[in-house]
Amino acid sequence: MELIDLSTLVILGLTAFVAGFIDAVAGGGGMLTVPALLSLGLPPHVALGTNKLAATFASSTAAFTYYKKRLFSPLFWQHAFWGTLIGATAGTLLVDVLSTEWLEKAIPIVVLVAAVYTIWHPHPKGDNNQLPTRCPKLPIKQWSQGLSLGFYDGVAGPGTGAFWTVSTMSLYRMNILLSSGLAKAMNFTSNFTSLVAFALLGHVSWALGLTMGACLMLGAFIGAHSAIRFGSRFIRPIFITAVVILAGKLAVDAWF
């Protein structure tokens, strides 16, 4: 890989900061960071692995913030955790056997579909500010959610946080703040799991990932505190605006 000049690093750092803020607020930061890494000419496997390194910083910061504010209960969501861990491992191992040519064609489409889904999918009403009642179906829901979204995050990643937020509100009727807390914790789980696998496979640019990770972490810190302070009235407009802009940019870059 060629040496990256200072101006490019600054642009990537700013991009990562904005992505961290967006990801902590509503998810979807990967819709910005993955295309940014691919624009450097990195092989798709390395771009995905490096993005996992950077994303782990952001998701860990946001997850800890929500946990500290008592907006996430690890014990209650333990089935979702194990499902996410297993799903992310399987997804990452699948990526390693896919050809570079196929990934180069597939990633822009996956990101765009994720962006369109998050815009047009009806946002469920989640007015409950409490955890759902324990019932026999609860572990099944958590395992299904964790396995599927963990697998997707291992294979691609962009939009995973948004998918967690939307699906959690729909499945459990929790409000967007509690749903975001679960989304950040599970996103960190899948990010870290995939990072370990990508690192063992040699698909991580450490210098670039750590640089972007620091900027993502700062953006995530500010974003998480902003979301907690201002609530859903703050989260929803930023979520829609960010996804619209990112989807439009990706479409132009991929097909024109």
C-alpha positions as CSV (number, residue, x, y, z in Angstrom):
1,M,0.0,0.0,0.0
2,E,1.3,3.5,-0.9
3,L,2.1,6.0,1.8
4,I,-0.9,8.2,2.6
5,D,-0.3,12.0,2.6
6,L,-1.2,14.2,5.5
7,S,-4.2,15.9,3.8
8,T,-5.7,12.4,3.1
9,L,-5.3,11.4,6.7
10,V,-7.0,14.7,7.8
11,I,-9.9,14.0,5.5
12,L,-10.2,10.4,6.7
13,G,-10.0,11.6,10.3
14,L,-12.8,14.1,9.8
15,T,-14.8,11.5,8.0
16,A,-14.3,9.1,10.9
17,F,-15.3,11.7,13.4
18,V,-18.6,12.4,11.6
19,A,-19.2,8.7,11.2
20,G,-18.6,8.1,14.9
21,F,-21.1,10.8,15.8
22,I,-23.7,9.4,13.4
23,D,-23.1,5.8,14.6
24,A,-23.5,6.6,18.2
25,V,-26.7,8.6,17.6
26,A,-28.5,6.2,15.3
27,G,-26.1,3.7,13.6
28,G,-24.9,3.7,10.1
29,G,-21.5,5.2,10.4
30,G,-20.0,2.3,8.3
31,M,-21.9,3.7,5.3
32,L,-19.4,6.5,5.4
33,T,-16.2,4.8,6.5
34,V,-16.2,1.7,4.3
35,P,-16.5,3.7,1.0
36,A,-13.8,6.1,2.3
37,L,-11.4,3.3,2.9
38,L,-12.2,1.7,-0.5
39,S,-11.5,5.1,-2.2
40,L,-7.9,4.7,-1.1
41,G,-7.5,1.6,-3.3
42,L,-7.4,-0.8,-0.4
43,P,-8.4,-4.4,-1.2
44,P,-11.9,-5.0,0.0
45,H,-10.9,-7.6,2.6
46,V,-8.4,-5.1,4.1
47,A,-10.9,-2.2,3.9
48,L,-13.5,-4.3,5.8
49,G,-10.9,-5.4,8.4
50,T,-9.5,-1.9,8.9
51,N,-13.0,-0.6,9.3
52,K,-13.7,-3.2,12.0
53,L,-10.6,-1.9,13.9
54,A,-11.8,1.7,13.7
55,A,-15.4,0.8,14.3
56,T,-14.5,-1.1,17.5
57,F,-13.3,2.2,19.0
58,A,-16.6,4.0,18.3
59,S,-18.9,1.2,19.3
60,S,-17.0,0.5,22.6
61,T,-17.2,4.2,23.6
62,A,-20.9,4.5,22.8
63,A,-21.7,1.1,24.4
64,F,-19.9,2.0,27.6
65,T,-21.7,5.4,27.7
66,Y,-25.1,3.8,27.4
67,Y,-24.2,1.2,30.0
68,K,-23.0,3.8,32.4
69,K,-26.2,5.7,32.0
70,R,-28.1,2.5,32.8
71,L,-29.6,2.3,29.3
72,F,-28.3,-1.2,28.7
73,S,-28.6,-4.4,30.8
74,P,-25.9,-7.1,29.8
75,L,-27.6,-9.9,31.8
76,F,-31.0,-9.3,30.3
77,W,-29.6,-9.4,26.7
78,Q,-27.2,-12.4,27.2
79,H,-28.8,-14.5,24.5
80,A,-28.5,-11.7,22.0
81,F,-24.8,-11.4,22.9
82,W,-24.0,-15.1,22.2
83,G,-26.0,-15.1,19.0
84,T,-24.2,-12.0,17.8
85,L,-20.8,-13.4,18.6
86,I,-21.5,-16.7,16.7
87,G,-23.1,-14.9,13.8
88,A,-20.2,-12.4,13.4
89,T,-17.6,-15.1,13.5
90,A,-19.4,-17.1,10.8
91,G,-19.9,-14.0,8.6
92,T,-16.2,-12.9,8.9
93,L,-15.0,-16.4,7.9
94,L,-17.3,-16.3,4.9
95,V,-15.8,-13.0,3.7
96,D,-12.3,-14.5,3.8
97,V,-13.2,-17.1,1.1
98,L,-15.0,-14.7,-1.2
99,S,-13.1,-13.3,-4.2
100,T,-11.8,-9.7,-4.2
101,E,-13.6,-9.1,-7.5
102,W,-16.9,-10.2,-6.1
103,L,-16.5,-8.1,-3.0
104,E,-15.6,-5.0,-5.0
105,K,-18.9,-5.3,-6.9
106,A,-21.0,-6.4,-4.0
107,I,-20.0,-3.9,-1.2
108,P,-21.4,-0.7,-2.8
109,I,-24.7,-2.5,-3.5
110,V,-25.0,-3.8,0.0
111,V,-24.3,-0.4,1.5
112,L,-26.8,1.3,-0.8
113,V,-29.5,-1.3,0.0
114,A,-28.9,-0.8,3.7
115,A,-29.2,2.9,3.3
116,V,-32.4,2.7,1.3
117,Y,-33.9,0.3,3.8
118,T,-33.2,2.6,6.8
119,I,-34.8,5.5,5.0
120,W,-38.0,3.9,3.7
121,H,-38.7,1.2,6.3
122,P,-41.6,2.4,8.6
123,H,-40.0,3.4,11.9
124,P,-41.9,1.5,14.6
125,K,-43.5,3.2,17.5
126,G,-41.4,2.4,20.6
127,D,-42.8,4.3,23.5
128,N,-41.9,1.9,26.3
129,N,-39.1,3.1,28.5
130,Q,-38.7,-0.3,30.2
131,L,-37.2,-3.7,29.3
132,P,-39.7,-6.2,27.8
133,T,-41.3,-8.7,30.0
134,R,-39.5,-12.1,30.2
135,C,-41.4,-14.8,28.3
136,P,-40.5,-18.1,26.5
137,K,-40.2,-16.3,23.2
138,L,-37.7,-13.7,24.5
139,P,-34.6,-16.0,24.1
140,I,-35.7,-17.0,20.6
141,K,-36.1,-13.4,19.5
142,Q,-32.7,-12.5,20.9
143,W,-30.9,-15.5,19.3
144,S,-32.6,-14.8,16.0
145,Q,-31.7,-11.2,16.1
146,G,-28.2,-11.7,17.2
147,L,-27.3,-14.5,14.7
148,S,-28.7,-12.7,11.7
149,L,-27.4,-9.2,12.5
150,G,-24.1,-10.5,13.8
151,F,-23.7,-12.5,10.5
152,Y,-24.4,-9.4,8.4
153,D,-22.0,-7.3,10.4
154,G,-19.3,-10.0,9.8
155,V,-20.0,-10.1,6.1
156,A,-20.4,-6.4,5.4
157,G,-21.3,-4.2,8.3
158,P,-22.7,-0.8,7.1
159,G,-26.0,0.0,8.7
160,T,-25.8,-2.7,11.4
161,G,-26.4,-0.3,14.2
162,A,-29.4,1.1,12.4
163,F,-30.8,-2.4,11.8
164,W,-30.4,-3.2,15.5
165,T,-32.2,0.0,16.5
166,V,-35.1,-0.5,14.2
167,S,-35.6,-4.3,14.8
168,T,-35.3,-3.8,18.6
169,M,-38.1,-1.2,18.6
170,S,-40.2,-3.4,16.4
171,L,-39.7,-6.7,18.4
172,Y,-39.8,-5.3,21.9
173,R,-41.6,-2.0,21.5
174,M,-38.9,-0.2,23.5
175,N,-38.2,3.5,22.9
176,I,-35.4,4.6,20.6
177,L,-33.0,5.5,23.4
178,L,-33.1,2.0,25.0
179,S,-33.0,0.4,21.6
180,S,-29.9,2.5,20.7
181,G,-28.3,1.3,23.9
182,L,-28.8,-2.4,22.9
183,A,-27.7,-1.6,19.3
184,K,-24.4,-0.1,20.5
185,A,-23.6,-3.0,22.8
186,M,-24.3,-5.6,20.2
187,N,-22.5,-3.6,17.5
188,F,-19.4,-3.6,19.7
189,T,-19.7,-7.3,20.2
190,S,-19.8,-8.1,16.4
191,N,-17.2,-5.4,15.6
192,F,-14.7,-6.8,18.1
193,T,-15.4,-10.4,17.1
194,S,-14.9,-9.7,13.4
195,L,-11.8,-7.6,14.2
196,V,-10.1,-10.6,15.9
197,A,-10.9,-12.8,13.0
198,F,-9.8,-10.3,10.4
199,A,-6.6,-9.7,12.4
200,L,-5.8,-13.4,12.5
201,L,-6.3,-13.5,8.7
202,G,-4.0,-10.6,8.1
203,H,-6.7,-8.2,6.7
204,V,-6.1,-5.1,8.9
205,S,-4.1,-1.9,8.2
206,W,-3.3,-1.1,11.8
207,A,-1.9,2.4,11.4
208,L,-4.8,3.6,9.3
209,G,-7.4,1.8,11.5
210,L,-6.0,3.2,14.7
211,T,-5.9,6.8,13.3
212,M,-9.5,6.6,12.2
213,G,-10.5,4.7,15.4
214,A,-9.3,7.6,17.6
215,C,-11.4,10.1,15.6
216,L,-14.4,7.7,15.6
217,M,-14.1,7.3,19.4
218,L,-14.2,11.1,19.8
219,G,-17.2,11.4,17.5
220,A,-19.0,8.5,19.3
221,F,-18.4,10.1,22.7
222,I,-20.0,13.4,21.7
223,G,-22.8,11.6,19.7
224,A,-23.8,9.3,22.5
225,H,-24.0,12.1,25.1
226,S,-26.0,14.2,22.6
227,A,-28.4,11.4,22.0
228,I,-28.9,10.8,25.7
229,R,-29.4,14.4,26.4
230,F,-31.8,15.4,23.6
231,G,-33.6,12.1,23.0
232,S,-35.6,10.9,20.0
233,R,-36.3,14.4,18.7
234,F,-32.6,14.8,18.2
235,I,-31.9,11.3,17.0
236,R,-34.5,10.8,14.2
237,P,-33.7,13.9,12.1
238,I,-29.9,13.2,12.1
239,F,-30.5,9.6,11.3
240,I,-32.6,10.4,8.2
241,T,-30.4,13.2,7.0
242,A,-27.2,11.2,7.3
243,V,-28.5,8.2,5.5
244,V,-30.0,10.2,2.7
245,I,-26.7,12.0,2.1
246,L,-24.6,8.8,2.4
247,A,-26.9,6.9,0.1
248,G,-26.8,9.6,-2.6
249,K,-23.0,9.8,-2.4
250,L,-22.6,6.1,-2.7
251,A,-24.9,5.8,-5.7
252,V,-23.0,8.5,-7.6
253,D,-19.6,6.9,-6.8
254,A,-20.7,3.4,-7.7
255,W,-22.6,4.0,-10.9
256,F,-21.7,7.4,-12.5
